[in-house]
Amino acid sequence: LPVDTRVAAFKFSGCSVHYTFERCRDNTGKMAKLWGFNDFGMPNNQTAVYNALVDELNFTWIGGYTWTDEALTMALDEFTENEIEGRKKILVIVTDGKPEPVDLNHEPCRS
């Protein structure tokens, strides 16, 4: 990565169909920002980012649905709140499945 790269990380799953995004995010730990763009300094301390990523790779599977749309919203909020004009933005999403539950607006792309 370029030395001036900034990295943010989120974990996401989802909750019962009876939960709102806010309730799921605020009360269950299934939708969370692990760290933001500026949490490891500016520019980021790349060793600290690497160590945090390695630690997260060892986390326990959190289970639940796959609320991809909400995860993207959280990531886009981080981009918006910490934007540096003229910087390229790259979003990488890693998921173990398709958006669930089906047909309840958790899909990242809708027409």
N, C-alpha and C positions, 0 to 999 in steps of 0.2 A: 504494500500500500504506500502511496505517497506520504511523506512525513507530516503533511498538514491535514491528513484524513481525520474526520470526526466520525465516531461510530455510536449509534444508539441501538439498544436491544429491547425487545418486548417478548413476553411469552403470552400465548393465547390458547384458550380452549373455548369453552362456552358453558352455559348453564341450561337449566330446564326451560322449556318454552314459556313458563310462567314468570321468568325473570326478565327485567329490563337490562339493557347494556349497563347502565349505571349501577344497578343492584349487583349484577354479576361482577363488575370491575371492582366495586368498593367493598364487597363483603365476602368474596370467595377465594381470592388469590388466583383465579383462573385467567384473568385478563390484567396484565400488569406491565408497566414499564420497568425493566430491570435497571437500565441506566439511560440517561439522555446524552445528547451530543457533547455537552460541556462538562460532564461529570468526571472525566479523566484529564482535565486540563485543556488548554487551547494553545497549540495543537494537542491532540490526545497523546498521553503517554502510551505508546503502542504495546509495551510490555504489560502494563496494567490491563489494557483492553484484551490482549491475548489471554492473560490469566483468568480474567472474568469469563471470557467465552469458554475456556476449558472447564471452569467450574460449572457453568451452566450445562455443558454437555453431559455432566454426571448427575443431573437432577432427576428426581423421580417423575415418571409420567403422570401428568395431572388429570388425565381422563376427561370425559365430557364431550360435548358437541364441538364442532369446528366453526367458530364464528369468524370467518375470514374477513367479511366486510368490516366488522368492528375493529379487528386487528389493524387493518389498513387505515381506518380512521384514526386510530391512536398514532400510527406512524406518521401519517400526513400532518397531524396536529404538531408533532415534534418538529417536522420539517418547517412548518409555518412559524412556530414560535421561536425557532432558533436559526432562521434563514440568514445566510450571508450572501448578499447579492452577487451574482456572477459565478457562483460555485455550482458545479455539476452535482446532481442528486441521484443517488442510486438506492433502490430499495430491493432487498433480497428477502423473499418469504420462503420459509421452510415449513411444510406441513405434512402430516401423516395421512391426510385424507381429503375428501371433498367437503365443501361447506355443508354443514348439518345444523339443525334439521332442514330437510329439503323444503323448498317453497315457503320459507318463513323469512326471506330477505336477508340471509346471511351470506349470500353469494357476493363475491367481489365485483362482478360485472353483471349488470342487469340492463335490460333494454326498456 
